Amino acid sequence: MTPPETSALTTELAHLRGDFAGFGRDLGEIKTACAVLVERSNRTEKDLAELEQRVAGLEKARWPLPSIAALVGASGLALGLWQAVGR
């Protein structure tokens, strides 16, 4: 090889080394970003499980409104019939 080719080859190898070094840094950033995403996912799953427990507790503690409405309606009907018959 001639000296200009040797210096061009040396320059290209230096560029390639720099590119690979940059790739290694980028790979580290990608690993860090993935770790952050996994942590967020785990936290979200935990929050969702807690929320599901709270909703289940609220569902158990709620008033049975349809049953109460039916009972009030039946009582009103019975009272109305009793008053109509009693006159």
TILUM-43076 format. One record per residue: residue number from 1; residue in one letter; x, y negated, z of N, C-alpha, C, CB in turn. Coordinates in Angstrom, 1 decimal. Atoms other than C-alpha are relative to their C-alpha. Glycine has a CB too. Layout:
N
  nr rest    npx    npy    npz   capx   capy   capz    cpx    cpy    cpz   cbpx   cbpy   cbpz
 NUM    a      X      Y      Z      X      Y      Z      X      Y      Z      X      Y      Z
...
***
This chain:
87
  nr rest    npx    npy    npz   capx   capy   capz    cpx    cpy    cpz   cbpx   cbpy   cbpz
   1    m    0.8    1.2    0.0    0.0    0.0    0.0    0.9   -1.2    0.0   -1.0    0.0    1.2
   2    t   -0.8    1.2    0.1    1.1   -3.5   -0.7   -0.3   -0.8    1.3   -0.4   -0.8   -1.2
   3    p    0.2    0.8   -1.2    1.4   -6.1    2.1   -1.4   -0.7    0.0    1.1   -1.0    0.1
   4    p    1.3    0.6   -0.1   -1.8   -7.9    1.1   -1.1    1.0    0.3   -0.4   -0.8   -1.3
   5    e    0.9   -1.0   -0.3   -3.7   -4.7    1.2    0.1    0.5    1.4    0.2    1.2   -0.9
   6    t   -0.2   -0.4   -1.4   -2.2   -3.8    4.6   -0.7   -1.0    0.9    1.4    0.2    0.3
   7    s    0.5    1.0   -0.9   -3.2   -7.1    6.1   -1.6   -0.1   -0.2    0.5   -1.4   -0.4
   8    a    1.4   -0.1    0.1   -6.7   -6.8    4.6   -0.6    1.1    0.7   -0.4    0.1   -1.5
   9    l    0.4   -1.2   -0.7   -7.0   -3.3    6.0    0.0   -0.3    1.5    0.8    1.2   -0.4
  10    t   -0.2    0.4   -1.4   -5.8   -4.6    9.4   -1.2   -0.9    0.4    1.3   -0.6    0.3
  11    t    1.1    0.9   -0.3   -8.4   -7.4    9.3   -1.3    0.7    0.1    0.0   -1.1   -1.1
  12    e    1.3   -0.8    0.0  -11.2   -5.0    8.4   -0.1    0.9    1.2   -0.1    0.8   -1.3
  13    l    0.0   -0.9   -1.2  -10.2   -2.6   11.2   -0.3   -0.9    1.2    1.3    0.7    0.1
  14    a    0.2    0.8   -1.1  -10.2   -5.5   13.6   -1.5   -0.4    0.1    0.9   -1.3    0.0
  15    h    1.4    0.3    0.0  -13.7   -6.5   12.5   -0.9    1.2    0.4   -0.4   -0.5   -1.5
  16    l    0.7   -1.2   -0.4  -14.9   -2.9   12.8    0.1    0.2    1.5    0.5    1.2   -0.7
  17    r   -0.1   -0.1   -1.5  -13.5   -2.8   16.4   -0.9   -1.0    0.7    1.5   -0.2    0.4
  18    g    0.8    1.0   -0.6  -15.3   -6.0   17.2   -1.5    0.4   -0.1    0.2   -1.4   -0.6
  19    d    1.4   -0.5    0.2  -18.6   -4.6   15.7   -0.3    1.1    1.0   -0.2    0.4   -1.4
  20    f    0.3   -1.1   -0.9  -18.3   -1.4   17.8    0.0   -0.5    1.4    1.1    1.0   -0.2
  21    a    0.0    0.5   -1.3  -17.5   -3.4   20.9   -1.4   -0.7    0.3    1.1   -1.0    0.3
  22    g    1.3    0.6   -0.1  -20.6   -5.5   20.3   -1.2    1.0    0.1   -0.3   -0.9   -1.2
  23    f    1.0   -1.0   -0.1  -22.6   -2.4   19.7   -0.1    0.6    1.4    0.3    1.1   -1.0
  24    g    0.0   -0.6   -1.4  -21.5   -1.0   23.1   -0.7   -1.0    1.0    1.4    0.2    0.4
  25    r    0.7    1.0   -0.9  -22.7   -4.3   24.8   -1.4    0.1   -0.3    0.6   -1.4   -0.3
  26    d    1.5    0.0    0.3  -26.0   -4.1   22.9   -0.6    1.3    0.6   -0.2    0.0   -1.5
  27    l    0.5   -1.2   -0.6  -26.4   -0.5   24.0   -0.2   -0.1    1.5    1.0    1.2   -0.3
  28    g    0.2    0.2   -1.4  -25.9   -1.5   27.6   -1.2   -0.9    0.3    1.3   -0.7    0.6
  29    e    1.2    0.8   -0.2  -28.5   -4.2   27.3   -1.2    0.8   -0.3    0.1   -1.2   -1.0
  30    i    1.2   -0.8    0.3  -30.9   -1.7   25.7   -0.3    0.9    1.2    0.2    0.8   -1.3
  31    k    0.2   -0.9   -1.2  -30.3    0.7   28.7   -0.6   -0.8    1.1    1.3    0.6    0.4
  32    t    0.5    0.8   -1.1  -30.9   -2.1   31.1   -1.5   -0.4   -0.2    0.8   -1.3    0.2
  33    a    1.4    0.4    0.3  -34.1   -3.2   29.3   -0.9    1.3    0.2   -0.1   -0.5   -1.4
  34    c    0.8   -1.3   -0.2  -35.4    0.5   29.3   -0.2    0.2    1.5    0.7    1.2   -0.7
  35    a    0.2   -0.3   -1.4  -34.7    0.8   33.0   -1.0   -1.0    0.6    1.4   -0.2    0.7
  36    v    1.0    1.0   -0.4  -36.7   -2.4   33.6   -1.4    0.4   -0.4    0.3   -1.4   -0.5
  37    l    1.3   -0.4    0.4  -39.6   -1.1   31.6   -0.5    1.2    0.7    0.1    0.4   -1.5
  38    v    0.4   -1.1   -0.8  -39.6    2.2   33.4   -0.4   -0.4    1.4    1.2    1.1    0.1
  39    e    0.3    0.5   -1.4  -39.6    0.4   36.8   -1.4   -0.7   -0.1    1.0   -1.0    0.5
  40    r    1.3    0.7    0.1  -42.5   -1.8   35.6   -1.2    1.1   -0.2    0.0   -0.9   -1.2
  41    s    1.0   -1.0    0.2  -44.4    1.3   34.4   -0.3    0.8    1.3    0.5    1.0   -1.1
  42    n    0.2   -0.7   -1.3  -43.9    3.1   37.7   -0.8   -0.9    1.0    1.3    0.3    0.7
  43    r    0.7    0.9   -0.9  -45.1    0.0   39.6   -1.5   -0.2   -0.5    0.7   -1.4    0.0
  44    t    1.4    0.1    0.5  -48.2   -0.3   37.3   -0.8    1.2    0.3    0.1   -0.2   -1.5
  45    e    0.7   -1.3   -0.4  -49.0    3.4   37.9   -0.4    0.0    1.4    0.8    1.2   -0.4
  46    k    0.3    0.1   -1.4  -48.8    2.8   41.6   -1.1   -0.9    0.3    1.3   -0.4    0.8
  47    d    1.1    1.0   -0.2  -51.0   -0.3   41.5   -1.3    0.6   -0.5    0.4   -1.3   -0.8
  48    l    1.2   -0.6    0.6  -53.5    1.6   39.3   -0.6    1.0    1.0    0.2    0.6   -1.3
  49    a    0.5   -1.0   -0.9  -53.7    4.4   41.8   -0.6   -0.6    1.2    1.2    1.0    0.4
  50    e    0.5    0.7   -1.2  -54.2    2.0   44.7   -1.4   -0.6   -0.4    0.9   -1.1    0.5
  51    l    1.2    0.6    0.4  -56.9    0.2   42.7   -1.1    1.1   -0.1    0.1   -0.7   -1.3
  52    e    1.0   -1.1    0.1  -58.7    3.5   41.9   -0.5    0.4    1.4    0.6    1.2   -0.7
  53    q    0.4   -0.3   -1.4  -58.7    4.3   45.7   -0.9   -1.0    0.5    1.2    0.2    0.9
  54    r    0.9    1.1   -0.5  -60.2    0.9   46.5   -1.4    0.1   -0.7    0.7   -1.3   -0.3
  55    v    1.3   -0.1    0.7  -62.9    1.3   43.8   -0.8    1.2    0.6    0.2    0.1   -1.5
  56    a    0.8   -1.2   -0.5  -63.8    4.8   45.1   -0.5   -0.3    1.4    1.0    1.2    0.1
  57    g    0.5    0.4   -1.3  -64.1    3.4   48.6   -1.2   -1.0   -0.1    1.1   -0.7    0.8
  58    l    1.1    0.9    0.1  -66.3    0.6   47.5   -1.2    0.7   -0.6    0.4   -1.2   -1.0
  59    e    1.1   -0.8    0.5  -68.5    3.0   45.5   -0.7    0.8    1.1    0.5    0.9   -1.1
  60    k    0.6   -0.8   -1.1  -69.0    5.1   48.6   -0.7   -0.9    1.0    1.1    0.8    0.8
  61    a    0.5    0.9   -1.0  -69.8    2.1   50.8   -1.2   -0.8   -0.6    1.0   -0.9    0.5
  62    r    1.0    0.9    0.5  -72.3    0.4   48.4   -1.4    0.5    0.4    0.1    0.0   -1.6
  63    w    1.4   -0.3   -0.3  -76.0    0.3   49.1   -0.6    0.8   -1.2   -0.8   -1.3    0.3
  64    p    0.7   -0.7    1.0  -78.2    2.7   47.2   -1.2   -0.8   -0.5   -0.4    1.4    0.5
  65    l    1.1    0.9    0.4  -80.2   -0.1   45.6   -1.1    0.6   -0.7    0.6   -1.1   -0.8
  66    p    1.2   -0.6    0.7  -82.3    2.0   43.2   -0.9    0.7    1.0    0.5    0.9   -1.1
  67    s    0.8   -0.8   -1.0  -83.3    4.2   46.1   -0.8   -0.9    0.9    0.9    0.9    0.9
  68    i    0.7    1.0   -0.8  -84.2    1.2   48.3   -1.1   -0.7   -0.8    1.0   -1.1    0.5
  69    a    1.1    0.6    0.9  -86.2   -0.4   45.4   -1.1    1.0   -0.1    0.6   -0.4   -1.3
  70    a    1.0   -1.0    0.2  -88.1    2.8   44.9   -0.8    0.1    1.3    0.5    1.4   -0.4
  71    l    0.7   -0.1   -1.3  -88.9    3.0   48.6   -0.9   -1.2    0.3    1.1    0.2    1.2
  72    v    0.8    1.2   -0.2  -90.1   -0.6   48.8   -1.2    0.0   -0.9    0.9   -1.3   -0.3
  73    g    1.1   -0.1    1.0  -92.2   -0.1   45.7   -1.1    1.0    0.5    0.5    0.4   -1.4
  74    a    0.9   -1.0   -0.5  -93.8    3.1   47.1   -0.7   -0.5    1.3    0.7    1.3    0.3
  75    s    0.6    0.6   -1.2  -94.4    1.3   50.5   -1.0   -1.0   -0.4    1.0   -0.6    0.9
  76    g    1.0    1.0    0.5  -96.1   -1.6   48.7   -1.2    0.6   -0.6    0.7   -0.9   -1.0
  77    l    1.2   -0.7    0.6  -98.3    0.8   46.7   -0.8    0.6    1.1    0.5    1.0   -1.0
  78    a    0.7   -0.6   -1.1  -99.2    2.7   49.9   -0.8   -1.1    0.8    0.9    0.8    0.9
  79    l    0.6    1.1   -0.7 -100.0   -0.6   51.7   -1.2   -0.5   -0.8    1.0   -1.1    0.4
  80    g    1.1    0.5    0.8 -102.1   -1.8   48.8   -1.2    0.9    0.0    0.5   -0.3   -1.4
  81    l    1.1   -1.0    0.0 -104.1    1.4   48.6   -0.7    0.1    1.4    0.6    1.4   -0.3
  82    w    0.6    0.0   -1.4 -104.6    1.4   52.4   -0.9   -1.2    0.2    1.1    0.1    1.1
  83    q    0.8    1.2   -0.1 -105.9   -2.1   52.3   -1.3    0.1   -0.9    0.8   -1.3   -0.3
  84    a    1.2   -0.2    0.9 -108.2   -1.3   49.3   -1.0    1.0    0.5    0.5    0.4   -1.4
  85    v    0.9   -1.1   -0.6 -109.7    1.8   51.0   -0.6   -0.5    1.3    0.8    1.3    0.2
  86    g    0.5    0.4   -1.3 -110.0    0.2   54.4   -1.0   -1.1   -0.1    1.2   -0.5    0.8
  87    r    1.0    1.0    0.0 -112.3   -2.6   53.2   -1.3    0.5   -0.2    0.3   -0.9   -1.1
***
